[in-house]
Amino acid sequence: MKAKMSIAALAGIALLAPTSAGALAAGEESSEEVVTVTSNVTEVDKDPKGSESGEGGINQPQGTFKTRGDYPHLSSGDTSAHGWWVNQSTSATYADVHVTLQALTENGWHTVDTGEKRVLSGGGRGQRANARVDCVDSRLYKYRSIIDVDLVGVVDDYSKAYSYSPTNLPCGFAW
């Protein structure tokens, strides 16, 4: 019997701040509006004693996918952030993409909205999750989004992408 688990689980969370296009890895899009986290999916055979710890097991690579998202931005009277995924080599067809939008207040990060959607790989209109908050005034806030991708039918790691608005946005929100 085999149990799937990630070899990247120890990596945990990736914190991403806006970078220049020149800092992107080879093959990445040269857009300052997108952040990417690459995750691995690995299958681990149980050892002869039935443990799923991987001790004595054989790690079998099962593929990679990318968690992608744009930076929080102003859009039609609100602050919005999107998340999606790009399948590189997993067996998954769909993923549940979760986006959390947060604003930095005097008490720390405050969640202002969440969004979730089951989508095909690739992103684009209709194939991404969105979180947004209405702007009720022009108070300046720093915003960030947290993007979590859970592959449907495949156990993946718990890495999350964090994207931060490059500047404070003039978008006050209602508590």
C-alpha positions in Angstrom: 0.0 0.0 0.0 1.3 3.5 -0.8 0.6 6.8 0.9 1.2 10.0 -0.9 2.9 12.9 0.9 5.1 15.7 -0.1 8.9 16.0 0.1 8.4 19.8 0.1 6.3 19.7 3.3 9.3 20.7 5.3 9.6 23.9 3.2 6.3 25.2 4.6 5.4 28.7 3.5 7.0 30.8 0.8 7.0 34.6 1.5 7.0 36.6 -1.7 7.4 40.3 -2.1 7.4 42.2 -5.3 10.6 41.8 -7.2 11.9 43.2 -10.5 11.4 41.1 -13.6 15.2 40.5 -13.7 15.0 38.5 -10.5 12.7 35.8 -12.0 14.0 32.3 -12.7 14.7 31.2 -16.2 11.5 30.4 -18.0 9.3 32.6 -15.8 7.0 35.3 -17.1 8.6 38.7 -16.9 5.6 40.3 -15.2 5.9 42.3 -11.9 2.2 41.4 -11.3 2.7 37.7 -10.6 4.2 35.6 -7.9 5.0 31.9 -8.2 5.8 29.1 -5.8 6.8 25.7 -7.2 5.7 22.6 -5.2 6.6 19.0 -5.5 4.3 16.0 -5.1 6.0 12.8 -4.0 4.7 9.3 -3.3 6.3 7.5 -0.4 6.0 3.7 0.0 5.3 2.4 3.5 8.2 0.7 5.1 7.8 -3.0 5.9 6.4 -2.2 9.4 3.5 -0.2 7.8 4.8 3.2 8.9 4.0 6.1 6.6 6.9 8.2 7.9 9.0 7.4 4.9 11.7 5.8 7.0 12.8 2.8 4.9 10.4 3.8 2.2 11.1 4.7 -1.4 10.4 8.3 -2.6 8.9 8.3 -6.0 8.6 11.7 -7.7 5.1 12.4 -8.8 5.4 15.8 -10.4 5.4 19.5 -9.7 2.9 22.4 -10.0 3.1 26.1 -9.5 1.0 28.3 -7.2 0.5 31.6 -8.9 -1.1 34.9 -7.9 -1.1 38.6 -8.7 -0.4 41.3 -6.2 -3.3 43.0 -4.5 -4.4 45.9 -6.7 -7.1 48.4 -7.1 -9.9 47.3 -9.5 -13.3 49.0 -10.1 -13.7 50.6 -6.6 -12.2 47.7 -4.6 -8.9 46.0 -3.8 -8.6 42.6 -5.4 -6.2 39.6 -5.5 -6.4 36.5 -7.6 -4.8 33.0 -7.3 -4.5 30.1 -9.7 -2.3 27.1 -10.4 -0.2 25.8 -13.3 0.2 22.0 -13.6 3.7 21.0 -14.7 3.7 17.3 -14.3 1.2 16.0 -11.7 -1.8 13.7 -12.4 -4.2 16.3 -11.1 -6.8 17.9 -13.4 -8.4 20.3 -11.0 -7.3 22.2 -7.9 -9.1 24.0 -5.1 -7.5 27.5 -5.0 -8.0 29.5 -1.8 -7.2 33.2 -1.7 -7.1 35.3 1.5 -6.9 39.1 1.3 -5.5 40.9 4.3 -4.8 44.5 5.2 -2.1 45.6 7.6 -3.7 47.5 10.5 -2.2 48.8 13.8 -3.1 45.4 15.3 -1.4 43.4 12.6 -2.7 41.6 9.5 -6.6 41.6 9.3 -8.4 39.3 6.9 -10.9 41.4 4.9 -12.1 38.7 2.4 -11.5 35.1 1.3 -12.3 33.4 -1.9 -12.2 29.8 -3.1 -12.8 28.1 -6.5 -12.2 24.7 -8.1 -10.4 25.4 -11.3 -8.4 23.8 -14.2 -4.7 24.6 -14.5 -3.6 27.7 -16.3 -5.4 30.7 -14.8 -7.2 33.3 -16.9 -10.8 34.5 -16.8 -13.0 32.0 -15.0 -10.1 29.8 -14.0 -8.8 31.5 -10.8 -10.0 32.3 -7.3 -10.6 35.9 -6.2 -10.8 37.8 -2.9 -11.8 41.5 -2.9 -12.9 44.2 -0.5 -14.9 47.3 -1.3 -13.1 50.6 -0.8 -15.2 52.8 1.5 -12.7 55.7 1.6 -9.2 56.6 0.6 -7.3 55.6 3.7 -4.0 54.0 2.8 -3.4 50.4 3.6 -0.7 47.8 2.8 -2.5 44.6 1.5 -1.3 41.1 0.9 -2.8 37.9 -0.5 -2.2 34.3 0.7 -2.7 31.7 -2.0 -3.1 28.1 -1.2 -3.6 25.4 -3.8 -5.0 22.0 -3.0 -4.8 19.5 -5.8 -8.0 17.4 -6.2 -7.2 13.7 -5.8 -3.5 14.2 -5.1 -1.8 14.9 -1.8 0.4 17.9 -2.1 2.5 20.0 0.2 1.2 22.8 2.4 3.2 25.6 0.8 1.5 28.9 0.3 2.4 32.0 -1.7 2.2 35.4 0.0 2.1 38.4 -2.3 2.3 42.0 -1.0 1.0 45.1 -2.7 4.0 47.1 -4.0 2.7 50.3 -2.4 0.1 51.3 0.1 -3.3 51.3 -1.6 -5.9 54.1 -1.1 -8.6 51.7 -0.1 -10.1 51.9 3.4 -12.5 49.0 4.2 -15.4 48.6 6.6 -14.8 46.5 9.6 
